[in-house]
Amino acid sequence: KGTIHHLLKAVELFEKTEDEFMAKNAKSLLKDCLKEFNLTAEECQTL
């Protein structure tokens, strides 16, 4: 739960700072977590 929240914040932060490389990495890690725990992005917002 904590990891997913941190990854969501990281994506937001990297997009704000226009760091495309790191935003892409954070999105990739988030996607892997969602797949591992069988969650949707919407479900993660309410964890």
C-alpha distance matrix in Angstrom:
0.0 3.8 5.5 5.3 6.4 8.7 10.0 10.8 12.6 14.3 15.7 17.0 18.5 20.1 21.5 23.0 24.6 25.8 24.5 24.5 24.0 20.8 19.5 20.3 18.6 15.3 15.7 16.6 13.6 11.3 13.7 13.5 9.7 10.5 13.5 12.2 9.9 12.6 11.0 12.9 12.4 13.4 10.8 8.0 10.1 10.1 6.7
3.8 0.0 3.8 5.5 5.2 6.2 8.6 9.9 10.7 12.2 14.3 15.5 16.4 18.2 20.0 21.2 22.4 24.0 22.6 23.1 22.6 19.1 18.2 19.6 17.6 14.2 15.5 16.7 13.5 11.7 14.9 14.7 11.3 12.8 15.9 14.6 13.0 15.9 14.1 15.6 14.3 15.5 13.6 10.2 11.5 12.1 9.1
5.5 3.8 0.0 3.8 5.4 5.1 6.1 8.6 9.9 10.3 12.3 14.3 15.0 16.1 18.2 19.8 20.8 21.9 20.2 20.4 19.5 16.1 15.4 16.4 14.2 11.0 12.5 13.3 9.9 8.7 12.0 11.6 8.5 10.8 13.7 12.5 11.8 14.7 13.4 14.8 13.4 15.5 14.1 10.5 12.4 13.8 11.2
5.3 5.5 3.8 0.0 3.8 5.4 5.0 6.2 8.7 9.7 10.6 12.5 14.2 15.3 16.6 18.5 20.0 20.8 19.4 19.2 18.8 15.7 14.2 15.0 13.5 10.1 10.5 11.8 9.0 6.5 9.6 10.2 7.1 8.1 11.6 11.3 10.3 12.5 10.5 11.3 9.7 11.8 10.7 7.1 9.1 11.0 9.0
6.4 5.2 5.4 3.8 0.0 3.8 5.4 5.1 6.3 8.6 10.0 10.8 12.3 14.3 15.6 16.7 18.5 19.9 19.0 19.4 19.5 16.2 14.5 16.2 15.1 11.4 12.1 14.2 11.9 9.3 12.5 13.7 10.8 11.4 15.1 15.0 13.6 15.5 12.9 13.2 10.8 12.0 11.3 7.6 7.9 9.9 8.4
8.7 6.2 5.1 5.4 3.8 0.0 3.8 5.4 5.1 6.0 8.7 9.8 10.3 12.0 14.1 15.2 16.3 17.9 16.6 17.4 17.2 13.6 12.6 14.6 13.1 9.5 11.3 13.4 10.8 9.4 13.1 13.9 11.6 13.1 16.5 16.2 15.6 17.8 15.7 15.9 13.4 15.2 14.8 11.0 11.4 13.7 12.2
10.0 8.6 6.1 5.0 5.4 3.8 0.0 3.8 5.4 4.9 6.2 8.6 9.7 10.4 12.1 14.1 15.2 16.0 14.5 14.6 14.3 11.0 9.6 11.2 9.8 6.0 7.6 9.7 7.5 6.0 9.7 10.9 9.4 10.8 14.0 14.3 14.3 16.1 14.1 14.0 11.4 14.0 14.1 10.5 11.4 14.3 13.2
10.8 9.9 8.6 6.2 5.1 5.4 3.8 0.0 3.8 5.4 5.3 6.4 8.7 10.1 10.8 12.5 14.5 15.3 14.7 14.7 15.4 12.4 10.0 11.9 11.7 7.9 8.1 11.1 10.0 7.4 10.4 12.7 11.1 11.3 14.8 15.8 15.2 16.3 13.6 12.6 9.4 11.3 12.2 8.8 8.6 12.0 11.8
12.6 10.7 9.9 8.7 6.3 5.1 5.4 3.8 0.0 3.8 5.5 5.1 6.1 8.6 9.9 10.6 12.3 14.0 13.6 14.6 15.4 12.2 10.3 13.1 12.9 9.3 10.5 13.7 12.4 10.6 13.9 15.9 14.3 14.9 18.4 19.1 18.5 20.0 17.2 16.3 13.0 14.4 15.3 11.8 10.9 14.0 13.8
14.3 12.2 10.3 9.7 8.6 6.0 4.9 5.4 3.8 0.0 3.8 5.4 5.0 6.0 8.4 9.8 10.5 11.9 10.6 11.7 12.0 8.5 7.3 10.3 9.7 6.5 8.7 11.6 10.5 9.7 13.1 14.8 13.9 15.2 18.2 18.9 19.1 20.7 18.4 17.6 14.5 16.7 17.6 14.1 13.9 17.1 16.7
15.7 14.3 12.3 10.6 10.0 8.7 6.2 5.3 5.5 3.8 0.0 3.8 5.5 5.3 6.1 8.6 10.0 10.3 9.5 9.6 10.6 7.9 5.1 7.9 8.6 5.6 6.3 9.8 10.0 8.8 11.4 13.9 13.7 14.2 17.1 18.5 18.8 19.7 17.4 15.9 12.6 14.9 16.6 13.5 13.3 16.9 17.1
17.0 15.5 14.3 12.5 10.8 9.8 8.6 6.4 5.1 5.4 3.8 0.0 3.8 5.6 5.3 6.2 8.8 9.8 10.4 11.1 13.0 10.7 7.9 11.0 12.2 9.4 9.8 13.5 13.7 12.0 14.5 17.2 16.6 16.8 19.9 21.4 21.2 22.0 19.1 17.3 13.7 15.2 17.1 14.3 13.0 16.5 17.3
18.5 16.4 15.0 14.2 12.3 10.3 9.7 8.7 6.1 5.0 5.5 3.8 0.0 3.8 5.4 5.1 6.3 8.5 8.7 10.7 12.3 9.6 8.1 11.8 12.5 10.1 11.7 15.0 14.9 14.0 16.9 19.1 18.6 19.3 22.4 23.5 23.6 24.7 22.1 20.7 17.1 18.7 20.4 17.2 16.1 19.4 19.7
20.1 18.2 16.1 15.3 14.3 12.0 10.4 10.1 8.6 6.0 5.3 5.6 3.8 0.0 3.8 5.4 5.1 5.9 5.1 7.0 8.6 6.3 5.0 8.8 9.8 8.5 10.1 13.1 13.6 13.5 15.9 18.1 18.3 19.3 21.8 23.2 23.8 24.9 22.6 21.1 17.8 20.0 21.7 18.7 18.1 21.6 21.9
21.5 20.0 18.2 16.6 15.6 14.1 12.1 10.8 9.9 8.4 6.1 5.3 5.4 3.8 0.0 3.8 5.4 4.8 6.2 6.8 9.7 8.6 6.0 9.2 11.4 10.2 10.5 13.8 15.1 14.3 16.2 19.0 19.4 19.6 22.2 24.1 24.5 25.0 22.5 20.5 17.0 18.9 21.2 18.6 17.7 21.4 22.2
23.0 21.2 19.8 18.5 16.7 15.2 14.1 12.5 10.6 9.8 8.6 6.2 5.1 5.4 3.8 0.0 3.8 5.4 7.8 9.7 12.6 11.3 9.4 12.8 14.7 13.3 14.0 17.3 18.2 17.3 19.5 22.2 22.2 22.5 25.3 27.0 27.2 27.8 25.1 23.0 19.4 20.7 23.1 20.4 18.9 22.4 23.4
24.6 22.4 20.8 20.0 18.5 16.3 15.2 14.5 12.3 10.5 10.0 8.8 6.3 5.1 5.4 3.8 0.0 3.8 5.5 8.5 11.0 9.9 9.3 12.7 14.2 13.5 14.9 17.8 18.6 18.5 20.8 23.1 23.4 24.2 26.8 28.2 28.8 29.7 27.3 25.5 22.0 23.7 25.8 22.9 21.8 25.3 25.9
25.8 24.0 21.9 20.8 19.9 17.9 16.0 15.3 14.0 11.9 10.3 9.8 8.5 5.9 4.8 5.4 3.8 0.0 3.8 5.6 8.8 9.0 8.1 10.8 13.0 13.0 13.8 16.5 18.0 18.1 19.8 22.3 23.1 23.7 25.9 27.8 28.6 29.2 27.0 25.0 21.6 23.6 26.0 23.4 22.5 26.2 26.9
24.5 22.6 20.2 19.4 19.0 16.6 14.5 14.7 13.6 10.6 9.5 10.4 8.7 5.1 6.2 7.8 5.5 3.8 0.0 3.8 5.6 5.7 6.1 8.6 10.2 10.7 12.2 14.3 15.6 16.4 18.2 20.2 21.2 22.3 24.3 25.8 27.1 27.9 26.1 24.5 21.4 23.9 25.9 23.0 22.7 26.3 26.6
24.5 23.1 20.4 19.2 19.4 17.4 14.6 14.7 14.6 11.7 9.6 11.1 10.7 7.0 6.8 9.7 8.5 5.6 3.8 0.0 3.8 5.6 5.0 6.0 8.6 9.9 10.3 12.1 14.2 15.1 16.2 18.3 19.9 20.7 22.3 24.2 25.7 26.2 24.5 22.8 19.9 22.6 24.8 22.2 22.3 26.0 26.4
24.0 22.6 19.5 18.8 19.5 17.2 14.3 15.4 15.4 12.0 10.6 13.0 12.3 8.6 9.7 12.6 11.0 8.8 5.6 3.8 0.0 3.8 5.5 5.3 6.4 8.8 10.0 10.7 12.6 14.3 15.4 16.8 18.7 20.1 21.3 22.8 24.7 25.5 24.4 23.1 20.6 23.7 25.5 22.7 23.3 26.9 26.8
20.8 19.1 16.1 15.7 16.2 13.6 11.0 12.4 12.2 8.5 7.9 10.7 9.6 6.3 8.6 11.3 9.9 9.0 5.7 5.6 3.8 0.0 3.8 5.3 4.9 6.1 8.5 9.7 10.5 12.1 14.0 15.3 16.5 18.2 19.9 21.0 22.6 23.8 22.4 21.5 18.8 21.9 23.3 20.2 20.8 24.3 23.9
19.5 18.2 15.4 14.2 14.5 12.6 9.6 10.0 10.3 7.3 5.1 7.9 8.1 5.0 6.0 9.4 9.3 8.1 6.1 5.0 5.5 3.8 0.0 3.8 5.4 5.1 6.1 8.5 9.9 10.4 12.1 14.2 15.3 16.3 18.2 19.8 21.1 21.9 20.1 18.7 15.8 18.7 20.4 17.6 17.9 21.6 21.6
20.3 19.6 16.4 15.0 16.2 14.6 11.2 11.9 13.1 10.3 7.9 11.0 11.8 8.8 9.2 12.8 12.7 10.8 8.6 6.0 5.3 5.3 3.8 0.0 3.8 5.5 5.1 6.1 8.7 9.8 10.4 12.4 14.3 15.2 16.5 18.3 20.1 20.6 19.3 18.0 15.6 18.9 20.6 18.2 19.1 22.7 22.6
18.6 17.6 14.2 13.5 15.1 13.1 9.8 11.7 12.9 9.7 8.6 12.2 12.5 9.8 11.4 14.7 14.2 13.0 10.2 8.6 6.4 4.9 5.4 3.8 0.0 3.8 5.4 5.1 6.3 8.6 9.8 10.7 12.5 14.3 15.4 16.6 18.6 19.7 18.8 18.2 16.2 19.7 20.7 17.9 19.3 22.6 21.9
15.3 14.2 11.0 10.1 11.4 9.5 6.0 7.9 9.3 6.5 5.6 9.4 10.1 8.5 10.2 13.3 13.5 13.0 10.7 9.9 8.8 6.1 5.1 5.5 3.8 0.0 3.8 5.4 5.1 6.1 8.5 9.9 10.5 12.2 14.2 15.2 16.5 17.8 16.5 15.9 13.5 16.8 17.7 14.6 15.8 19.1 18.4
15.7 15.5 12.5 10.5 12.1 11.3 7.6 8.1 10.5 8.7 6.3 9.8 11.7 10.1 10.5 14.0 14.9 13.8 12.2 10.3 10.0 8.5 6.1 5.1 5.4 3.8 0.0 3.8 5.5 5.0 6.0 8.6 9.8 10.4 12.2 14.1 15.3 15.9 14.4 13.2 10.9 14.3 15.7 13.2 14.5 18.0 17.7
16.6 16.7 13.3 11.8 14.2 13.4 9.7 11.1 13.7 11.6 9.8 13.5 15.0 13.1 13.8 17.3 17.8 16.5 14.3 12.1 10.7 9.7 8.5 6.1 5.1 5.4 3.8 0.0 3.8 5.4 5.1 6.3 8.8 9.9 10.6 12.3 14.4 15.1 14.5 14.0 12.6 16.3 17.2 15.0 17.0 20.1 19.4
13.6 13.5 9.9 9.0 11.9 10.8 7.5 10.0 12.4 10.5 10.0 13.7 14.9 13.6 15.1 18.2 18.6 18.0 15.6 14.2 12.6 10.5 9.9 8.7 6.3 5.1 5.5 3.8 0.0 3.8 5.4 5.1 6.3 8.7 9.9 10.5 12.4 13.9 13.5 13.8 12.6 16.2 16.3 13.6 15.9 18.7 17.4
11.3 11.7 8.7 6.5 9.3 9.4 6.0 7.4 10.6 9.7 8.8 12.0 14.0 13.5 14.3 17.3 18.5 18.1 16.4 15.1 14.3 12.1 10.4 9.8 8.6 6.1 5.0 5.4 3.8 0.0 3.8 5.4 5.1 6.2 8.6 9.8 10.7 11.8 10.5 10.5 8.9 12.4 12.7 10.0 12.3 15.1 14.1
13.7 14.9 12.0 9.6 12.5 13.1 9.7 10.4 13.9 13.1 11.4 14.5 16.9 15.9 16.2 19.5 20.8 19.8 18.2 16.2 15.4 14.0 12.1 10.4 9.8 8.5 6.0 5.1 5.4 3.8 0.0 3.8 5.5 5.1 6.2 8.6 10.1 10.2 9.5 9.2 8.6 12.4 12.8 11.1 13.7 16.4 15.7
13.5 14.7 11.6 10.2 13.7 13.9 10.9 12.7 15.9 14.8 13.9 17.2 19.1 18.1 19.0 22.2 23.1 22.3 20.2 18.3 16.8 15.3 14.2 12.4 10.7 9.9 8.6 6.3 5.1 5.4 3.8 0.0 3.8 5.5 5.1 6.1 8.7 9.7 10.2 11.2 11.4 15.1 14.7 12.9 16.0 18.2 16.7
9.7 11.3 8.5 7.1 10.8 11.6 9.4 11.1 14.3 13.9 13.7 16.6 18.6 18.3 19.4 22.2 23.4 23.1 21.2 19.9 18.7 16.5 15.3 14.3 12.5 10.5 9.8 8.8 6.3 5.1 5.5 3.8 0.0 3.8 5.4 5.0 6.2 8.2 8.2 10.0 10.2 13.4 12.3 10.1 13.5 15.3 13.3
10.5 12.8 10.8 8.1 11.4 13.1 10.8 11.3 14.9 15.2 14.2 16.8 19.3 19.3 19.6 22.5 24.2 23.7 22.3 20.7 20.1 18.2 16.3 15.2 14.3 12.2 10.4 9.9 8.7 6.2 5.1 5.5 3.8 0.0 3.8 5.5 5.4 5.7 4.9 6.3 7.2 10.3 9.4 8.1 11.6 13.3 12.1
13.5 15.9 13.7 11.6 15.1 16.5 14.0 14.8 18.4 18.2 17.1 19.9 22.4 21.8 22.2 25.3 26.8 25.9 24.3 22.3 21.3 19.9 18.2 16.5 15.4 14.2 12.2 10.6 9.9 8.6 6.2 5.1 5.4 3.8 0.0 3.8 5.5 4.9 6.5 8.2 10.1 13.1 12.2 11.7 15.2 16.7 15.4
12.2 14.6 12.5 11.3 15.0 16.2 14.3 15.8 19.1 18.9 18.5 21.4 23.5 23.2 24.1 27.0 28.2 27.8 25.8 24.2 22.8 21.0 19.8 18.3 16.6 15.2 14.1 12.3 10.5 9.8 8.6 6.1 5.0 5.5 3.8 0.0 3.8 5.6 8.0 10.8 12.6 15.4 13.6 12.7 16.4 17.4 15.3
9.9 13.0 11.8 10.3 13.6 15.6 14.3 15.2 18.5 19.1 18.8 21.2 23.6 23.8 24.5 27.2 28.8 28.6 27.1 25.7 24.7 22.6 21.1 20.1 18.6 16.5 15.3 14.4 12.4 10.7 10.1 8.7 6.2 5.4 5.5 3.8 0.0 3.8 5.6 9.1 11.2 13.3 10.8 10.2 14.0 14.4 12.1
12.6 15.9 14.7 12.5 15.5 17.8 16.1 16.3 20.0 20.7 19.7 22.0 24.7 24.9 25.0 27.8 29.7 29.2 27.9 26.2 25.5 23.8 21.9 20.6 19.7 17.8 15.9 15.1 13.9 11.8 10.2 9.7 8.2 5.7 4.9 5.6 3.8 0.0 3.8 7.0 10.1 11.9 9.8 10.5 14.1 14.5 13.1
11.0 14.1 13.4 10.5 12.9 15.7 14.1 13.6 17.2 18.4 17.4 19.1 22.1 22.6 22.5 25.1 27.3 27.0 26.1 24.5 24.4 22.4 20.1 19.3 18.8 16.5 14.4 14.5 13.5 10.5 9.5 10.2 8.2 4.9 6.5 8.0 5.6 3.8 0.0 3.8 6.6 8.2 6.1 6.9 10.4 11.0 10.1
12.9 15.6 14.8 11.3 13.2 15.9 14.0 12.6 16.3 17.6 15.9 17.3 20.7 21.1 20.5 23.0 25.5 25.0 24.5 22.8 23.1 21.5 18.7 18.0 18.2 15.9 13.2 14.0 13.8 10.5 9.2 11.2 10.0 6.3 8.2 10.8 9.1 7.0 3.8 0.0 3.8 5.3 5.2 6.5 9.1 10.5 10.9
12.4 14.3 13.4 9.7 10.8 13.4 11.4 9.4 13.0 14.5 12.6 13.7 17.1 17.8 17.0 19.4 22.0 21.6 21.4 19.9 20.6 18.8 15.8 15.6 16.2 13.5 10.9 12.6 12.6 8.9 8.6 11.4 10.2 7.2 10.1 12.6 11.2 10.1 6.6 3.8 0.0 3.8 5.5 5.2 6.8 9.4 10.3
13.4 15.5 15.5 11.8 12.0 15.2 14.0 11.3 14.4 16.7 14.9 15.2 18.7 20.0 18.9 20.7 23.7 23.6 23.9 22.6 23.7 21.9 18.7 18.9 19.7 16.8 14.3 16.3 16.2 12.4 12.4 15.1 13.4 10.3 13.1 15.4 13.3 11.9 8.2 5.3 3.8 0.0 3.8 5.4 5.4 7.1 9.3
10.8 13.6 14.1 10.7 11.3 14.8 14.1 12.2 15.3 17.6 16.6 17.1 20.4 21.7 21.2 23.1 25.8 26.0 25.9 24.8 25.5 23.3 20.4 20.6 20.7 17.7 15.7 17.2 16.3 12.7 12.8 14.7 12.3 9.4 12.2 13.6 10.8 9.8 6.1 5.2 5.5 3.8 0.0 3.8 5.4 5.5 6.5
8.0 10.2 10.5 7.1 7.6 11.0 10.5 8.8 11.8 14.1 13.5 14.3 17.2 18.7 18.6 20.4 22.9 23.4 23.0 22.2 22.7 20.2 17.6 18.2 17.9 14.6 13.2 15.0 13.6 10.0 11.1 12.9 10.1 8.1 11.7 12.7 10.2 10.5 6.9 6.5 5.2 5.4 3.8 0.0 3.8 5.4 5.2
10.1 11.5 12.4 9.1 7.9 11.4 11.4 8.6 10.9 13.9 13.3 13.0 16.1 18.1 17.7 18.9 21.8 22.5 22.7 22.3 23.3 20.8 17.9 19.1 19.3 15.8 14.5 17.0 15.9 12.3 13.7 16.0 13.5 11.6 15.2 16.4 14.0 14.1 10.4 9.1 6.8 5.4 5.4 3.8 0.0 3.8 5.8
10.1 12.1 13.8 11.0 9.9 13.7 14.3 12.0 14.0 17.1 16.9 16.5 19.4 21.6 21.4 22.4 25.3 26.2 26.3 26.0 26.9 24.3 21.6 22.7 22.6 19.1 18.0 20.1 18.7 15.1 16.4 18.2 15.3 13.3 16.7 17.4 14.4 14.5 11.0 10.5 9.4 7.1 5.5 5.4 3.8 0.0 3.8
6.7 9.1 11.2 9.0 8.4 12.2 13.2 11.8 13.8 16.7 17.1 17.3 19.7 21.9 22.2 23.4 25.9 26.9 26.6 26.4 26.8 23.9 21.6 22.6 21.9 18.4 17.7 19.4 17.4 14.1 15.7 16.7 13.3 12.1 15.4 15.3 12.1 13.1 10.1 10.9 10.3 9.3 6.5 5.2 5.8 3.8 0.0
